Amino acid sequence: MSLKENVEFVKEELNSEEKFFEKAVVTERFLKKYKNIIIGGAVALVVVAFGNVAYDMKEQSRIKTANEQLSILLQNPSDVKAQENLKTASKKLYQLWSFSNSVKNNDTKKLDELSKTKLPVISDISNYLMAVNEQNIQKLDDYTLRQDAIFKDFANIQSGIIYMNKKEISKADAKFASIKEDSPLGSVASMLKHYGIK
């Protein structure tokens, strides 16, 4: 290598080292300027991650407890402690178990209580079962007026049958006619209307 080439090589090396040090100084200034924000962000990420892990662990524990209490209640429905523990661990699961147990035991008092619950399906079915158990046409009619009634057509058929038994044929006919033909119960209503009403 010639002297001129050596000088050029040294100049390039010095330029690249100068650029490296310049970038290091800029990075150092950036870190000094935003040090608190960077540390705060890192701490926040650690806290959020820890919080998520802790929440997941607590939720898994709650679910496990609810399932254990439900298993106990399925074996012994009269276990009051298990009922309270299930109610504490999962109110919705407790209401579902209560509904199942009250239907099994025909517990109208509990069904009446569940008819006021905030779980729409349990409330709806409880209202329907209460009206059917009481053979109460007014309650069945009130049930059919609910916009979200699951068993609306069943309630109309039940009302029609009650009217048939009372020999109030025109009212029974009106109940059966209120069920649309494309309803799953349309053919049942049509048969009852045709064969049951004379």
C-alpha positions in Angstrom: 0.0 0.0 0.0 1.1 3.4 -0.7 1.3 6.2 1.8 -1.6 8.0 0.1 -3.8 4.9 0.4 -2.8 4.5 4.0 -3.8 8.1 4.8 -7.1 7.6 3.0 -7.7 4.3 5.0 -6.9 6.1 8.3 -9.3 9.0 7.4 -12.1 6.6 6.6 -11.5 4.7 9.9 -11.5 8.0 11.8 -14.7 9.1 10.1 -16.5 5.9 10.9 -15.3 6.1 14.6 -16.4 9.7 14.7 -19.9 8.8 13.4 -20.0 6.0 15.9 -19.2 8.3 18.8 -21.6 10.9 17.5 -24.4 8.3 17.5 -23.4 7.2 21.0 -23.6 10.8 22.3 -27.0 11.3 20.6 -28.3 8.1 22.2 -26.9 9.0 25.6 -28.6 12.4 25.4 -31.9 10.7 24.4 -31.6 8.3 27.3 -30.8 11.1 29.8 -33.7 13.2 28.5 -36.3 10.4 28.5 -34.9 8.2 31.3 -37.8 8.7 33.7 -40.4 8.0 30.9 -38.6 4.9 29.8 -38.2 3.5 33.4 -41.9 4.4 34.1 -43.0 2.6 31.0 -41.0 -0.5 31.8 -42.3 -0.5 35.4 -45.9 -0.1 34.1 -45.4 -3.0 31.7 -44.2 -5.2 34.6 -47.1 -4.1 36.8 -49.7 -4.8 34.1 -48.1 -8.2 33.3 -48.1 -9.1 37.0 -51.7 -7.9 37.4 -52.9 -10.0 34.5 -51.2 -13.1 35.8 -52.6 -12.5 39.3 -56.1 -11.9 37.9 -55.9 -15.1 35.8 -54.8 -17.1 38.8 -57.6 -15.7 40.9 -60.2 -16.3 38.2 -59.0 -19.9 37.8 -59.2 -20.4 41.5 -62.8 -19.0 41.5 -63.9 -21.3 38.7 -62.3 -24.3 40.4 -64.1 -23.5 43.6 -67.4 -23.0 41.8 -67.0 -26.4 40.1 -66.1 -28.2 43.3 -69.1 -26.7 45.1 -71.4 -27.6 42.2 -70.1 -31.2 42.4 -70.9 -31.3 46.1 -74.4 -29.9 45.4 -75.1 -32.5 42.7 -74.3 -35.2 45.3 -76.1 -33.5 48.2 -78.5 -30.7 47.2 -79.3 -29.8 50.8 -75.7 -28.9 51.7 -76.2 -25.2 52.8 -72.5 -24.5 53.1 -71.9 -25.6 49.5 -74.9 -23.5 48.4 -73.4 -20.4 50.0 -69.9 -21.1 48.6 -71.3 -21.6 45.1 -73.3 -18.4 45.4 -70.2 -16.5 46.4 -68.0 -18.1 43.8 -70.4 -17.8 40.9 -73.8 -16.3 41.3 -74.9 -17.2 37.8 -73.9 -20.9 38.2 -75.7 -20.8 41.6 -78.9 -19.5 40.0 -78.7 -22.2 37.2 -78.3 -24.9 39.9 -81.2 -23.4 41.9 -83.3 -23.4 38.8 -82.5 -27.0 38.0 -83.1 -28.1 41.6 -86.4 -26.2 41.9 -87.7 -27.7 38.6 -86.7 -31.2 39.8 -88.4 -30.7 43.2 -91.3 -28.6 41.8 -90.4 -25.8 44.2 -92.7 -23.1 43.2 -91.4 -20.7 45.8 -87.9 -20.9 44.4 -89.2 -20.7 40.8 -91.1 -17.5 41.8 -87.8 -16.1 43.2 -85.9 -17.1 40.1 -88.5 -15.5 37.8 -87.2 -12.1 39.0 -83.5 -12.9 38.4 -81.5 -10.8 36.0 -80.5 -13.9 33.9 -83.0 -13.6 31.1 -83.3 -17.3 30.2 -83.8 -18.5 33.7 -86.3 -15.7 34.4 -88.2 -16.5 31.3 -88.5 -20.2 31.8 -89.3 -19.7 35.5 -92.2 -17.3 34.6 -93.5 -19.9 32.1 -93.3 -22.8 34.5 -95.0 -20.8 37.3 -97.9 -20.0 35.0 -98.2 -23.6 33.8 -98.0 -25.1 37.3 -100.7 -22.8 38.5 -102.8 -23.4 35.3 -103.2 -19.6 35.4 -104.5 -18.2 32.1 -103.7 -14.6 33.1 -100.1 -15.4 33.8 -99.8 -17.4 30.6 -101.3 -14.4 28.7 -98.9 -12.0 30.4 -96.1 -14.3 29.5 -97.1 -14.4 25.8 -97.0 -10.6 25.8 -93.4 -10.5 26.7 -91.3 -9.6 23.6 -88.5 -12.0 24.4 -90.8 -15.0 25.5 -89.0 -18.2 24.6 -92.1 -20.4 25.1 -94.7 -18.1 23.7 -96.4 -20.7 21.5 -96.3 -23.3 24.2 -98.0 -20.8 26.5 -100.7 -20.2 23.9 -101.3 -23.9 23.5 -101.4 -24.3 27.3 -104.0 -21.5 27.5 -106.0 -23.0 24.7 -106.1 -26.4 26.5 -107.2 -24.7 29.7 -110.0 -23.0 27.8 -111.0 -26.3 26.2 -111.2 -27.9 29.6 -113.4 -25.0 30.7 -115.6 -25.5 27.6 -114.8 -22.0 26.5 -114.3 -23.0 22.8 -114.2 -19.6 21.2 -111.3 -18.5 23.5 -109.5 -21.8 22.9 -109.9 -21.3 19.2 -108.5 -17.8 19.4 -105.4 -19.1 21.3 -104.7 -21.8 18.8 -105.3 -19.4 15.9 -102.7 -17.0 17.4 -99.9 -19.6 16.6 -98.5 -19.1 13.1 -98.6 -22.1 10.8 -94.8 -21.9 10.2 -94.2 -22.2 13.9 -92.8 -25.6 15.1 -96.1 -25.9 17.1 -98.3 -24.7 14.2 -99.3 -28.3 13.3 -100.1 -29.1 17.0 -102.3 -26.0 17.3 -104.0 -26.9 14.0 -104.7 -30.4 15.2 -106.0 -29.2 18.6 -108.2 -26.7 16.8 -109.5 -29.2 14.4 -110.0 -32.3 16.6 -110.3 -30.8 20.1 -112.8 -28.0 19.5 -116.3 -29.2 18.7 
